[in-house]
């Protein structure tokens, strides 16, 4: 993601933000408050994909 953003640096100078996003906007869009399940760390142990020997297959 950071690499992609750095590639956009030359075009960034052309961008002009006239209206920022407010907390009220995020609440109205359903982004805030953040759901409790999104606050927990991700776990690979909840996946059900297994390799041939029963091990977890990390793709």
PDB file of N, H, CA, C and O in Angstrom:
ATOM      1  N   UNK A   1       0.820  -1.186   0.000  1.00  0.00           N
ATOM      2  CA  UNK A   1       0.000   0.000   0.000  1.00  0.00           C
ATOM      3  C   UNK A   1       0.865   1.250   0.000  1.00  0.00           C
ATOM      4  O   UNK A   1       0.597   2.205  -0.729  1.00  0.00           O
ATOM      5  N   UNK A   2       1.896   1.233   0.820  1.00  0.00           N
ATOM      6  H   UNK A   2       2.113   0.457   1.413  1.00  0.00           H
ATOM      7  CA  UNK A   2       2.758   2.418   0.886  1.00  0.00           C
ATOM      8  C   UNK A   2       3.487   2.653  -0.428  1.00  0.00           C
ATOM      9  O   UNK A   2       3.692   3.797  -0.835  1.00  0.00           O
ATOM     10  N   UNK A   3       3.878   1.570  -1.091  1.00  0.00           N
ATOM     11  H   UNK A   3       3.711   0.641  -0.760  1.00  0.00           H
ATOM     12  CA  UNK A   3       4.547   1.706  -2.380  1.00  0.00           C
ATOM     13  C   UNK A   3       3.619   2.340  -3.396  1.00  0.00           C
ATOM     14  O   UNK A   3       4.025   3.212  -4.165  1.00  0.00           O
ATOM     15  N   UNK A   4       2.375   1.900  -3.395  1.00  0.00           N
ATOM     16  H   UNK A   4       2.045   1.192  -2.770  1.00  0.00           H
ATOM     17  CA  UNK A   4       1.403   2.484  -4.321  1.00  0.00           C
ATOM     18  C   UNK A   4       1.182   3.967  -4.034  1.00  0.00           C
ATOM     19  O   UNK A   4       1.046   4.771  -4.956  1.00  0.00           O
ATOM     20  N   UNK A   5       1.149   4.316  -2.771  1.00  0.00           N
ATOM     21  H   UNK A   5       1.260   3.662  -2.022  1.00  0.00           H
ATOM     22  CA  UNK A   5       0.958   5.718  -2.415  1.00  0.00           C
ATOM     23  C   UNK A   5       2.133   6.589  -2.853  1.00  0.00           C
ATOM     24  O   UNK A   5       1.940   7.720  -3.297  1.00  0.00           O
ATOM     25  N   UNK A   6       3.344   6.061  -2.729  1.00  0.00           N
ATOM     26  H   UNK A   6       3.501   5.142  -2.369  1.00  0.00           H
ATOM     27  CA  UNK A   6       4.511   6.850  -3.140  1.00  0.00           C
ATOM     28  C   UNK A   6       4.526   7.063  -4.648  1.00  0.00           C
ATOM     29  O   UNK A   6       5.048   8.068  -5.128  1.00  0.00           O
ATOM     30  N   UNK A   7       3.956   6.123  -5.397  1.00  0.00           N
ATOM     31  H   UNK A   7       3.531   5.306  -5.007  1.00  0.00           H
ATOM     32  CA  UNK A   7       3.878   6.301  -6.844  1.00  0.00           C
ATOM     33  C   UNK A   7       2.920   7.435  -7.218  1.00  0.00           C
ATOM     34  O   UNK A   7       3.005   7.989  -8.314  1.00  0.00           O
ATOM     35  N   UNK A   8       2.018   7.774  -6.313  1.00  0.00           N
ATOM     36  H   UNK A   8       1.949   7.325  -5.422  1.00  0.00           H
ATOM     37  CA  UNK A   8       1.047   8.836  -6.578  1.00  0.00           C
ATOM     38  C   UNK A   8       1.508  10.211  -6.113  1.00  0.00           C
ATOM     39  O   UNK A   8       0.788  11.194  -6.291  1.00  0.00           O
ATOM     40  N   UNK A   9       2.691  10.296  -5.524  1.00  0.00           N
ATOM     41  H   UNK A   9       3.276   9.497  -5.380  1.00  0.00           H
ATOM     42  CA  UNK A   9       3.169  11.581  -5.007  1.00  0.00           C
ATOM     43  C   UNK A   9       3.164  12.693  -6.061  1.00  0.00           C
ATOM     44  O   UNK A   9       2.750  13.807  -5.741  1.00  0.00           O
ATOM     45  N   UNK A  10       3.601  12.450  -7.293  1.00  0.00           N
ATOM     46  H   UNK A  10       3.937  11.545  -7.553  1.00  0.00           H
ATOM     47  CA  UNK A  10       3.562  13.548  -8.268  1.00  0.00           C
ATOM     48  C   UNK A  10       2.143  14.058  -8.537  1.00  0.00           C
ATOM     49  O   UNK A  10       1.949  15.248  -8.786  1.00  0.00           O
ATOM     50  N   UNK A  11       1.164  13.175  -8.488  1.00  0.00           N
ATOM     51  H   UNK A  11       1.321  12.209  -8.285  1.00  0.00           H
ATOM     52  CA  UNK A  11      -0.216  13.582  -8.748  1.00  0.00           C
ATOM     53  C   UNK A  11      -0.869  14.198  -7.525  1.00  0.00           C
ATOM     54  O   UNK A  11      -1.900  14.861  -7.635  1.00  0.00           O
ATOM     55  N   UNK A  12      -0.285  13.986  -6.383  1.00  0.00           N
ATOM     56  H   UNK A  12       0.553  13.447  -6.294  1.00  0.00           H
ATOM     57  CA  UNK A  12      -0.849  14.488  -5.134  1.00  0.00           C
ATOM     58  C   UNK A  12      -0.911  16.020  -5.121  1.00  0.00           C
ATOM     59  O   UNK A  12      -1.824  16.604  -4.537  1.00  0.00           O
ATOM     60  N   UNK A  13       0.052  16.653  -5.761  1.00  0.00           N
ATOM     61  H   UNK A  13       0.793  16.178  -6.236  1.00  0.00           H
ATOM     62  CA  UNK A  13       0.083  18.115  -5.781  1.00  0.00           C
ATOM     63  C   UNK A  13      -1.136  18.681  -6.494  1.00  0.00           C
ATOM     64  O   UNK A  13      -1.555  19.803  -6.212  1.00  0.00           O
ATOM     65  N   UNK A  14      -1.704  17.917  -7.412  1.00  0.00           N
ATOM     66  H   UNK A  14      -1.364  17.005  -7.641  1.00  0.00           H
ATOM     67  CA  UNK A  14      -2.865  18.391  -8.165  1.00  0.00           C
ATOM     68  C   UNK A  14      -4.175  18.250  -7.392  1.00  0.00           C
ATOM     69  O   UNK A  14      -5.176  18.871  -7.752  1.00  0.00           O
ATOM     70  N   UNK A  15      -4.176  17.451  -6.349  1.00  0.00           N
ATOM     71  H   UNK A  15      -3.363  16.947  -6.057  1.00  0.00           H
ATOM     72  CA  UNK A  15      -5.394  17.208  -5.589  1.00  0.00           C
ATOM     73  C   UNK A  15      -5.679  18.363  -4.635  1.00  0.00           C
ATOM     74  O   UNK A  15      -4.778  18.896  -3.989  1.00  0.00           O
ATOM     75  N   UNK A  16      -6.940  18.729  -4.565  1.00  0.00           N
ATOM     76  H   UNK A  16      -7.672  18.295  -5.090  1.00  0.00           H
ATOM     77  CA  UNK A  16      -7.351  19.755  -3.616  1.00  0.00           C
ATOM     78  C   UNK A  16      -8.595  19.255  -2.892  1.00  0.00           C
ATOM     79  O   UNK A  16      -9.620  18.974  -3.513  1.00  0.00           O
ATOM     80  N   UNK A  17      -8.492  19.153  -1.596  1.00  0.00           N
ATOM     81  H   UNK A  17      -7.659  19.381  -1.092  1.00  0.00           H
ATOM     82  CA  UNK A  17      -9.617  18.719  -0.779  1.00  0.00           C
ATOM     83  C   UNK A  17     -10.357  19.962  -0.316  1.00  0.00           C
ATOM     84  O   UNK A  17      -9.799  20.815   0.375  1.00  0.00           O
ATOM     85  N   UNK A  18     -11.614  20.051  -0.705  1.00  0.00           N
ATOM     86  H   UNK A  18     -12.068  19.358  -1.266  1.00  0.00           H
ATOM     87  CA  UNK A  18     -12.396  21.218  -0.302  1.00  0.00           C
ATOM     88  C   UNK A  18     -13.243  20.924   0.929  1.00  0.00           C
ATOM     89  O   UNK A  18     -13.440  21.800   1.771  1.00  0.00           O
ATOM     90  N   UNK A  19     -13.741  19.706   1.037  1.00  0.00           N
ATOM     91  H   UNK A  19     -13.581  18.995   0.353  1.00  0.00           H
ATOM     92  CA  UNK A  19     -14.544  19.304   2.200  1.00  0.00           C
ATOM     93  C   UNK A  19     -13.939  18.060   2.814  1.00  0.00           C
ATOM     94  O   UNK A  19     -13.866  17.013   2.171  1.00  0.00           O
ATOM     95  N   UNK A  20     -13.507  18.175   4.050  1.00  0.00           N
ATOM     96  H   UNK A  20     -13.566  19.025   4.572  1.00  0.00           H
ATOM     97  CA  UNK A  20     -12.948  17.023   4.740  1.00  0.00           C
ATOM     98  C   UNK A  20     -14.043  16.095   5.241  1.00  0.00           C
ATOM     99  O   UNK A  20     -15.217  16.462   5.289  1.00  0.00           O
ATOM    100  N   UNK A  21     -13.636  14.890   5.611  1.00  0.00           N
ATOM    101  H   UNK A  21     -12.682  14.593   5.572  1.00  0.00           H
ATOM    102  CA  UNK A  21     -14.574  13.912   6.162  1.00  0.00           C
ATOM    103  C   UNK A  21     -14.597  14.100   7.672  1.00  0.00           C
ATOM    104  O   UNK A  21     -13.552  14.118   8.323  1.00  0.00           O
ATOM    105  N   UNK A  22     -15.782  14.239   8.214  1.00  0.00           N
ATOM    106  H   UNK A  22     -16.631  14.224   7.685  1.00  0.00           H
ATOM    107  CA  UNK A  22     -15.921  14.463   9.652  1.00  0.00           C
ATOM    108  C   UNK A  22     -16.351  13.178  10.354  1.00  0.00           C
ATOM    109  O   UNK A  22     -16.740  12.201   9.716  1.00  0.00           O
ATOM    110  N   UNK A  23     -16.273  13.205  11.661  1.00  0.00           N
ATOM    111  H   UNK A  23     -15.957  13.999  12.181  1.00  0.00           H
ATOM    112  CA  UNK A  23     -16.737  12.073  12.459  1.00  0.00           C
ATOM    113  C   UNK A  23     -18.214  11.842  12.232  1.00  0.00           C
ATOM    114  O   UNK A  23     -18.661  10.697  12.173  1.00  0.00           O
ATOM    115  N   UNK A  24     -18.966  12.896  12.105  1.00  0.00           N
ATOM    116  H   UNK A  24     -18.602  13.827  12.152  1.00  0.00           H
ATOM    117  CA  UNK A  24     -20.403  12.775  11.839  1.00  0.00           C
ATOM    118  C   UNK A  24     -20.665  12.078  10.508  1.00  0.00           C
ATOM    119  O   UNK A  24     -21.588  11.271  10.399  1.00  0.00           O
ATOM    120  N   UNK A  25     -19.857  12.385   9.499  1.00  0.00           N
ATOM    121  H   UNK A  25     -19.107  13.041   9.588  1.00  0.00           H
ATOM    122  CA  UNK A  25     -19.985  11.727   8.202  1.00  0.00           C
ATOM    123  C   UNK A  25     -19.733  10.229   8.322  1.00  0.00           C
ATOM    124  O   UNK A  25     -20.450   9.420   7.734  1.00  0.00           O
ATOM    125  N   UNK A  26     -18.706   9.868   9.089  1.00  0.00           N
ATOM    126  H   UNK A  26     -18.123  10.525   9.567  1.00  0.00           H
ATOM    127  CA  UNK A  26     -18.370   8.457   9.265  1.00  0.00           C
ATOM    128  C   UNK A  26     -19.446   7.713  10.050  1.00  0.00           C
ATOM    129  O   UNK A  26     -19.736   6.553   9.758  1.00  0.00           O
ATOM    130  N   UNK A  27     -20.034   8.367  11.035  1.00  0.00           N
ATOM    131  H   UNK A  27     -19.799   9.310  11.272  1.00  0.00           H
ATOM    132  CA  UNK A  27     -21.135   7.745  11.786  1.00  0.00           C
ATOM    133  C   UNK A  27     -22.354   7.547  10.887  1.00  0.00           C
ATOM    134  O   UNK A  27     -23.010   6.507  10.943  1.00  0.00           O
ATOM    135  N   UNK A  28     -22.654   8.548  10.060  1.00  0.00           N
ATOM    136  H   UNK A  28     -22.121   9.393  10.015  1.00  0.00           H
ATOM    137  CA  UNK A  28     -23.798   8.449   9.153  1.00  0.00           C
ATOM    138  C   UNK A  28     -23.601   7.347   8.114  1.00  0.00           C
ATOM    139  O   UNK A  28     -24.569   6.735   7.663  1.00  0.00           O
ATOM    140  N   UNK A  29     -22.346   7.094   7.733  1.00  0.00           N
ATOM    141  H   UNK A  29     -21.559   7.591   8.100  1.00  0.00           H
ATOM    142  CA  UNK A  29     -22.037   6.056   6.753  1.00  0.00           C
ATOM    143  C   UNK A  29     -21.957   4.678   7.389  1.00  0.00           C
ATOM    144  O   UNK A  29     -21.834   3.679   6.681  1.00  0.00           O
ATOM    145  N   UNK A  30     -22.026   4.608   8.722  1.00  0.00           N
ATOM    146  H   UNK A  30     -22.126   5.420   9.298  1.00  0.00           H
ATOM    147  CA  UNK A  30     -21.966   3.318   9.408  1.00  0.00           C
ATOM    148  C   UNK A  30     -20.555   2.813   9.632  1.00  0.00           C
ATOM    149  O   UNK A  30     -20.362   1.651   9.989  1.00  0.00           O
ATOM    150  N   UNK A  31     -19.560   3.674   9.426  1.00  0.00           N
ATOM    151  H   UNK A  31     -19.716   4.618   9.136  1.00  0.00           H
ATOM    152  CA  UNK A  31     -18.169   3.276   9.634  1.00  0.00           C
ATOM    153  C   UNK A  31     -17.816   3.344  11.122  1.00  0.00           C
ATOM    154  O   UNK A  31     -17.064   2.510  11.625  1.00  0.00           O
ATOM    155  N   UNK A  32     -18.352   4.321  11.805  1.00  0.00           N
ATOM    156  H   UNK A  32     -18.964   4.999  11.396  1.00  0.00           H
ATOM    157  CA  UNK A  32     -18.142   4.465  13.246  1.00  0.00           C
ATOM    158  C   UNK A  32     -19.445   4.201  13.969  1.00  0.00           C
ATOM    159  O   UNK A  32     -20.500   4.510  13.414  1.00  0.00           O
ATOM    160  N   UNK A  33     -19.442   3.669  15.125  1.00  0.00           N
ATOM    161  H   UNK A  33     -18.585   3.417  15.575  1.00  0.00           H
ATOM    162  CA  UNK A  33     -18.299   3.157  15.865  1.00  0.00           C
ATOM    163  C   UNK A  33     -17.803   1.842  15.255  1.00  0.00           C
ATOM    164  O   UNK A  33     -18.561   1.105  14.624  1.00  0.00           O
ATOM    165  N   UNK A  34     -16.536   1.576  15.456  1.00  0.00           N
ATOM    166  H   UNK A  34     -15.920   2.175  15.968  1.00  0.00           H
ATOM    167  CA  UNK A  34     -15.926   0.354  14.927  1.00  0.00           C
ATOM    168  C   UNK A  34     -16.518  -0.842  15.660  1.00  0.00           C
ATOM    169  O   UNK A  34     -16.555  -0.842  16.891  1.00  0.00           O
ATOM    170  N   UNK A  35     -16.986  -1.872  14.934  1.00  0.00           N
ATOM    171  H   UNK A  35     -16.956  -1.872  13.935  1.00  0.00           H
ATOM    172  CA  UNK A  35     -17.548  -3.054  15.601  1.00  0.00           C
ATOM    173  C   UNK A  35     -16.514  -3.741  16.477  1.00  0.00           C
ATOM    174  O   UNK A  35     -15.322  -3.721  16.171  1.00  0.00           O
ATOM    175  N   UNK A  36     -16.964  -4.344  17.554  1.00  0.00           N
ATOM    176  H   UNK A  36     -17.932  -4.361  17.803  1.00  0.00           H
ATOM    177  CA  UNK A  36     -16.057  -5.011  18.499  1.00  0.00           C
ATOM    178  C   UNK A  36     -15.231  -6.087  17.807  1.00  0.00           C
ATOM    179  O   UNK A  36     -14.046  -6.243  18.101  1.00  0.00           O
ATOM    180  N   UNK A  37     -15.852  -6.841  16.879  1.00  0.00           N
ATOM    181  H   UNK A  37     -16.815  -6.715  16.640  1.00  0.00           H
ATOM    182  CA  UNK A  37     -15.125  -7.930  16.218  1.00  0.00           C
ATOM    183  C   UNK A  37     -13.966  -7.416  15.375  1.00  0.00           C
ATOM    184  O   UNK A  37     -13.011  -8.151  15.123  1.00  0.00           O
ATOM    185  N   UNK A  38     -14.039  -6.154  14.934  1.00  0.00           N
ATOM    186  H   UNK A  38     -14.814  -5.557  15.138  1.00  0.00           H
ATOM    187  CA  UNK A  38     -12.959  -5.573  14.131  1.00  0.00           C
ATOM    188  C   UNK A  38     -11.800  -5.109  15.005  1.00  0.00           C
ATOM    189  O   UNK A  38     -10.715  -4.838  14.491  1.00  0.00           O
ATOM    190  N   UNK A  39     -12.007  -5.014  16.294  1.00  0.00           N
ATOM    191  H   UNK A  39     -12.889  -5.234  16.711  1.00  0.00           H
ATOM    192  CA  UNK A  39     -10.955  -4.566  17.204  1.00  0.00           C
ATOM    193  C   UNK A  39     -10.060  -5.710  17.669  1.00  0.00           C
ATOM    194  O   UNK A  39      -8.960  -5.484  18.174  1.00  0.00           O
ATOM    195  N   UNK A  40     -10.539  -6.931  17.495  1.00  0.00           N
ATOM    196  H   UNK A  40     -11.432  -7.114  17.085  1.00  0.00           H
ATOM    197  CA  UNK A  40      -9.737  -8.077  17.917  1.00  0.00           C
ATOM    198  C   UNK A  40      -8.639  -8.360  16.894  1.00  0.00           C
ATOM    199  O   UNK A  40      -8.820  -8.081  15.709  1.00  0.00           O
ATOM    200  N   UNK A  41      -7.507  -8.906  17.328  1.00  0.00           N
ATOM    201  H   UNK A  41      -7.359  -9.133  18.291  1.00  0.00           H
ATOM    202  CA  UNK A  41      -6.455  -9.253  16.373  1.00  0.00           C
ATOM    203  C   UNK A  41      -6.925 -10.373  15.443  1.00  0.00           C
ATOM    204  O   UNK A  41      -7.689 -11.251  15.843  1.00  0.00           O
ATOM    205  N   UNK A  42      -6.464 -10.325  14.217  1.00  0.00           N
ATOM    206  H   UNK A  42      -5.843  -9.611  13.891  1.00  0.00           H
ATOM    207  CA  UNK A  42      -6.803 -11.376  13.253  1.00  0.00           C
ATOM    208  C   UNK A  42      -6.135 -12.679  13.684  1.00  0.00           C
ATOM    209  O   UNK A  42      -5.045 -12.668  14.256  1.00  0.00           O
ATOM    210  N   UNK A  43      -6.779 -13.770  13.411  1.00  0.00           N
ATOM    211  H   UNK A  43      -7.664 -13.779  12.946  1.00  0.00           H
ATOM    212  CA  UNK A  43      -6.235 -15.071  13.783  1.00  0.00           C
ATOM    213  C   UNK A  43      -6.293 -16.006  12.584  1.00  0.00           C
ATOM    214  O   UNK A  43      -7.321 -16.106  11.915  1.00  0.00           O
ATOM    215  N   UNK A  44      -5.199 -16.682  12.320  1.00  0.00           N
ATOM    216  H   UNK A  44      -4.364 -16.601  12.864  1.00  0.00           H
ATOM    217  CA  UNK A  44      -5.194 -17.674  11.254  1.00  0.00           C
ATOM    218  C   UNK A  44      -5.803 -18.978  11.745  1.00  0.00           C
ATOM    219  O   UNK A  44      -6.054 -19.888  10.955  1.00  0.00           O
ATOM    220  N   UNK A  45      -6.039 -19.068  13.034  1.00  0.00           N
ATOM    221  H   UNK A  45      -5.835 -18.329  13.676  1.00  0.00           H
ATOM    222  CA  UNK A  45      -6.566 -20.305  13.595  1.00  0.00           C
ATOM    223  C   UNK A  45      -8.054 -20.480  13.338  1.00  0.00           C
ATOM    224  O   UNK A  45      -8.597 -21.557  13.586  1.00  0.00           O
ATOM    225  N   UNK A  46      -8.723 -19.443  12.847  1.00  0.00           N
ATOM    226  H   UNK A  46      -8.282 -18.568  12.646  1.00  0.00           H
ATOM    227  CA  UNK A  46     -10.147 -19.554  12.570  1.00  0.00           C
ATOM    228  C   UNK A  46     -10.417 -20.039  11.146  1.00  0.00           C
ATOM    229  O   UNK A  46     -11.569 -20.244  10.764  1.00  0.00           O
ATOM    230  N   UNK A  47      -9.344 -20.221  10.357  1.00  0.00           N
ATOM    231  H   UNK A  47      -8.408 -20.054  10.667  1.00  0.00           H
ATOM    232  CA  UNK A  47      -9.511 -20.683   8.977  1.00  0.00           C
ATOM    233  C   UNK A  47      -9.739 -22.184   8.946  1.00  0.00           C
ATOM    234  O   UNK A  47      -9.278 -22.911   9.826  1.00  0.00           O
ATOM    235  N   UNK A  48     -10.451 -22.643   7.931  1.00  0.00           N
ATOM    236  H   UNK A  48     -10.826 -22.052   7.216  1.00  0.00           H
ATOM    237  CA  UNK A  48     -10.751 -24.065   7.825  1.00  0.00           C
ATOM    238  C   UNK A  48     -10.023 -24.727   6.664  1.00  0.00           C
ATOM    239  O   UNK A  48     -10.333 -25.868   6.321  1.00  0.00           O
ATOM    240  N   UNK A  49      -9.069 -24.044   6.055  1.00  0.00           N
ATOM    241  H   UNK A  49      -8.817 -23.117   6.334  1.00  0.00           H
ATOM    242  CA  UNK A  49      -8.319 -24.629   4.957  1.00  0.00           C
ATOM    243  C   UNK A  49      -7.143 -25.409   5.520  1.00  0.00           C
ATOM    244  O   UNK A  49      -6.343 -24.882   6.294  1.00  0.00           O
ATOM    245  N   UNK A  50      -7.051 -26.653   5.126  1.00  0.00           N
ATOM    246  H   UNK A  50      -7.700 -27.081   4.498  1.00  0.00           H
ATOM    247  CA  UNK A  50      -5.970 -27.499   5.607  1.00  0.00           C
ATOM    248  C   UNK A  50      -5.221 -28.099   4.443  1.00  0.00           C
ATOM    249  O   UNK A  50      -5.783 -28.341   3.375  1.00  0.00           O
ATOM    250  N   UNK A  51      -3.944 -28.336   4.664  1.00  0.00           N
ATOM    251  H   UNK A  51      -3.487 -28.140   5.532  1.00  0.00           H
ATOM    252  CA  UNK A  51      -3.113 -28.989   3.666  1.00  0.00           C
ATOM    253  C   UNK A  51      -3.303 -30.495   3.717  1.00  0.00           C
ATOM    254  O   UNK A  51      -4.149 -30.987   4.463  1.00  0.00           O
ATOM    255  N   UNK A  52      -2.517 -31.240   2.924  1.00  0.00           N
ATOM    256  H   UNK A  52      -1.830 -30.840   2.318  1.00  0.00           H
ATOM    257  CA  UNK A  52      -2.684 -32.691   2.825  1.00  0.00           C
ATOM    258  C   UNK A  52      -2.428 -33.433   4.141  1.00  0.00           C
ATOM    259  O   UNK A  52      -2.986 -34.508   4.362  1.00  0.00           O
ATOM    260  N   UNK A  53      -1.601 -32.875   5.000  1.00  0.00           N
ATOM    261  H   UNK A  53      -1.148 -32.002   4.821  1.00  0.00           H
ATOM    262  CA  UNK A  53      -1.283 -33.530   6.276  1.00  0.00           C
ATOM    263  C   UNK A  53      -2.095 -32.930   7.432  1.00  0.00           C
ATOM    264  O   UNK A  53      -1.825 -33.228   8.596  1.00  0.00           O
ATOM    265  N   UNK A  54      -3.079 -32.095   7.122  1.00  0.00           N
ATOM    266  H   UNK A  54      -3.299 -31.853   6.177  1.00  0.00           H
ATOM    267  CA  UNK A  54      -3.898 -31.515   8.147  1.00  0.00           C
ATOM    268  C   UNK A  54      -3.375 -30.190   8.675  1.00  0.00           C
ATOM    269  O   UNK A  54      -4.007 -29.576   9.535  1.00  0.00           O
ATOM    270  N   UNK A  55      -2.226 -29.737   8.172  1.00  0.00           N
ATOM    271  H   UNK A  55      -1.712 -30.236   7.473  1.00  0.00           H
ATOM    272  CA  UNK A  55      -1.674 -28.463   8.633  1.00  0.00           C
ATOM    273  C   UNK A  55      -2.421 -27.314   7.974  1.00  0.00           C
ATOM    274  O   UNK A  55      -3.041 -27.477   6.923  1.00  0.00           O
ATOM    275  N   UNK A  56      -2.354 -26.170   8.599  1.00  0.00           N
ATOM    276  H   UNK A  56      -1.851 -26.038   9.453  1.00  0.00           H
ATOM    277  CA  UNK A  56      -3.004 -24.979   8.066  1.00  0.00           C
ATOM    278  C   UNK A  56      -2.237 -24.512   6.838  1.00  0.00           C
ATOM    279  O   UNK A  56      -1.016 -24.367   6.886  1.00  0.00           O
ATOM    280  N   UNK A  57      -2.928 -24.281   5.764  1.00  0.00           N
ATOM    281  H   UNK A  57      -3.921 -24.398   5.725  1.00  0.00           H
ATOM    282  CA  UNK A  57      -2.303 -23.820   4.531  1.00  0.00           C
ATOM    283  C   UNK A  57      -2.390 -22.297   4.477  1.00  0.00           C
ATOM    284  O   UNK A  57      -3.471 -21.735   4.304  1.00  0.00           O
ATOM    285  N   UNK A  58      -1.256 -21.644   4.626  1.00  0.00           N
ATOM    286  H   UNK A  58      -0.378 -22.100   4.768  1.00  0.00           H
ATOM    287  CA  UNK A  58      -1.207 -20.184   4.538  1.00  0.00           C
ATOM    288  C   UNK A  58      -0.962 -19.809   3.092  1.00  0.00           C
ATOM    289  O   UNK A  58       0.099 -20.087   2.533  1.00  0.00           O
ATOM    290  N   UNK A  59      -1.957 -19.172   2.493  1.00  0.00           N
ATOM    291  H   UNK A  59      -2.819 -18.946   2.947  1.00  0.00           H
ATOM    292  CA  UNK A  59      -1.829 -18.835   1.068  1.00  0.00           C
ATOM    293  C   UNK A  59      -1.354 -17.438   0.886  1.00  0.00           C
ATOM    294  O   UNK A  59      -1.189 -16.985  -0.247  1.00  0.00           O
TER     295      UNK A  59
END
